[in-house]
Amino acid sequence: MKSLQELEEIRKKTLESLYLRKDRAGTRIVVGMATCGIAAGARPVLLAFLEEIKKRNIKDVTVTQTGCIGVCRLEPMVEVYLPGQEKVTYVNMTPDKVARIVAQHIVNGQPVTEYTIGGQQKKND
């Protein structure tokens, strides 16, 4: 870097790429892959989502990973963002639950409430 002007250009390019990612259309599936998530089995969950999306040849879905989502005792956790809908957070995820989430929520837009925090509480009442 030779000048403040170069630094400002880097800043502008970085902000533009962030805005592009923020406004990206389509569905996002975010798997918590912090130490707590990995220890609880998040890696096989992430791989199951990638495999199910590929198997069904679903377009416009991004599967990504993030750090700690915030409630370690409920790991593995997955957040699903469908355009125009509220974020849905799935807890205590296993690879066996992935196919149902993809079929019911990703394809048909109906969250699998029994796999969410609220659904877990109702099940335990």
N, C-alpha and C positions, 0 to 999 in steps of 0.2 A: 504494500500500500504506500502510495507516494503522497497522497493529499487527502484532505477532508472531503473533497469532491468525489474521489474514488470511494471513500467510505459511504458517502451519501448514496451513490449509485448502487452499491451492494445492498444497503438498507432498503432502497426502493424495490429492487428485484426480489428480495426476500419477502417483503410485505405483499407484493403482487402474487407470489406463489402461495402464500398463506391464504389470501383471499380466494384464489382459484380452488384450493382444497376445501375451504369452508363452503363455497357455493356449489360444489360438485353434486350433480344429480345422482340419483340412484340410492340403493340401500347400502348401509355400512353395518358390518358385524365386527364388534371390537371385543377381543378376548383379553382379560386381565392376565398379564404374564410377569408379574412381579414375583419375587421369591415365594411369597405365600401361595400365589396362584399355581406356579410351577410345581411346588411341593404337593399341592392338593390335586394335581392332575390336569392342569390347563393345556399342556402341550398336546395330549391326545384329543382334547376337545377342539383345539384349533385345527389340527390335521383332519378331524372328522368333518368340520365345516367346509374346509377346502375341498375335500373329497366329494361331499354331498353336492356342493355347488357345481363342481366339475361334472359329476355323474349326471345331474339333471340339465346340464348345459344352460344354466341360468346366467343371463347377461346383466350387466349394470349392478353387480353386487361386489363390494369390496370387503375382504376379510383382512383385518389388521389386528395388531396387538398393541397393548398399552401397559403402563406400569400398574401399580396398585389402584384398584377401583374404590377401595375404602372399607370394606367389611370383611376382614380376613377369615372370620369363622364361616362365611358363606361361600368361600372360594371352592372351585373355580366359578368365576362370574363372567357373564357375557352381556354386552349391551348391544341392542339392535336399534338402529335408526332407519325408519322408513320415511320417505319424503311425505311431508304433510301430517305426520303422526307424532305422538309423544314417544320419547325414548322408552324402551322396555329393557329392564335389567333382569336377566335370568341368573339364578343362584344354584349352588350345589350341582353344577353341570357335570354330565358324563357324556362320553361319546354316544351312548345309546339314546340320549334325548335329542341329539342333533337332527336326525331325520324328521322327527315330528315338528321341531321348530321350523325347519326349512319348508316343509310341506304346508303347515298350518299358518305360520306367521309370514315367512318371506314370500311364499307363492300366493297365499290367499288373504294376507293382511289381518289375520286373526291371532293375536298373541296367545300363547299357551300359558294361561294365568296360573295354573297349578305349579309351574316351574319358577314363578316370580316370588319375591319376598312376601307379598300379600297372599299369594296362593299357598305358600308354605305355612303361614300362620293359620289360615283357615283349615288346612289339613290337620294341624296339630291341636286345634280346639276341640 
